Amino acid sequence: MNETPASLGYRMPAEWEPHSGTWLAWPHNLETWPDQDMQQVETEFLSIIRSLAKNESVHILVTDEEMESSVTSTLNDNNVEMKNIFLHDIPTNDSWIRDYGPNFIIQSDGRVATNDWDFDSWGRKYKWELDDLAGTVIAEELGFHHFKPEIVLEGGAIEVNGVGTCVTTESCILNPNRNNGISREAMETVLKDYLGISKIIWLHGEMEGDDTDGHIDNLARFVNSTTMVCAVEEDEEDPNYACLKKNFDRLRSATDQDDKPLEIVALPMPGYIGSPSERLPASYANFYIANKSVLVPVYNDPHDKQALAILAPLFPEREIIPIPSTTLIWGLGGVHCLTKQQPAGI
C-alpha cells in the first residue's frame, strides 16, 4: 500500500502561515488577454510583484532567456526590489500558476513536500501541456519530494484553514470533464489523504463568466481558522444572486473539523464587469494573503472601497493593498489565480 501525505503527517498549510516565497509566471500568452494592451497587463502584474517583493522572495517563471532578459529590464525600470526576485526558465502555456503550480504540504517538523496534481486546463479548454509539466519541474528544482495523486485538481479549487477543514465546489472538482465522473466519496478520500484534512464543505460554483466551472477562490475564503468571507450579490435580479446566497446560507449552517460553527462575513461582489456581450468573473474574494499584506483585486467599481473596508479588520496585522485589475480580469482570472505560496520550512 502506497503511503499518503496524511499518513506521513503532512498537511496543506493555510495561506496566512509564513511563506518562504511566492511563485508567479510572467504574462506572455496574447490569447489570454485578447484585444487588451499587454503593457497594461504587465503594469497591473507589476503591482503584485512590487507589493510582494518588499517582504518575501518572489519566484517568476519565464519561458526562455530572451524573456528573462526582457523581464529583468522591466523590473529594474519599475524600481522593483530586485534582491528578492528570482527568475526561473520554465516554459508555460499561461500565467495561472495557482492552478498548475506545486501544491505545497508540510510536516510538523517543517519538512516540505508537494502534491503534483494533474492539470488539464479546466477540463481541456485551452492548451495545457507545458503548464502541467511546470509544477513537476518546480518541485524537482526545489528538491522537494513530490507525491503524484494522478487526479486532476487545480489550486484555485480548494481552500483550507490549515487545521483540518477544506472548502470546495461540486461544480468544479466533481465535473465529468476533470476525472471521468469521479464520485464524491472517492474525491473526499483523495482530498483527505493528500491534503491532511478531516472535514470537507461542499459549495456551489455557478458564477457567470467563470470558465473554471466554479473555483472556490472566487466565492469563499478563510481569513483565519474559524472565519470565512463569502461573496454575496446584493442585486436580486443578478444571475449570480441565487447561487451566492445558497453558498452563504450553506456556510452559515456548516461546521469545521471540530464540529464548531464558522463565522461567516459577507463580502460584496463588484457590479457588472465586462462588455455588453461578455461578463467577466470579477470577485473581491480572489485576494492573496502574503507575509505582511493582503493583495486585493479592485476594478474601479463603487464596491471597491466597501470590500477593502470589510477585509481590513479581518487582517489586523497585515496591510490591505488594492491591486488594479481592470485589465488582468479580461484574462478571466485575478490576483489569487496568478500567485502560489511556498510555505516556510526545511
Secondary structure, 3 states (H helix, E strand, C coil): CCCCCHHHCCECCCCCCCEEEEEEECCCCCCCCCCCCHHHHHHHHHHHHHHHCCCCEEEEEECCHHHHHHHHHHHHHCCCCHHHEEEEECCCCCCCHHHHCCEEEECCCCCEEEECCECCHHHHCCCCHHHHHHHHHHHHHHCCEEECCCCECCHHHCEECCCCEEEEEHHHHCCHHHHCCCCHHHHHHHHHHHHCCCEEEEECCCCCCCCCCCCHHHCEEEEECCEEEEEECCCCCCCCHHHHHHHHHHHHCCECCCCCECEEEEEECCCCCEECCEECCCCCCCCEECCCEEEEEECCCCCHHHHHHHHHHHCCCCEEEEEECCCHHHHCCCCCCCCEEEECCC
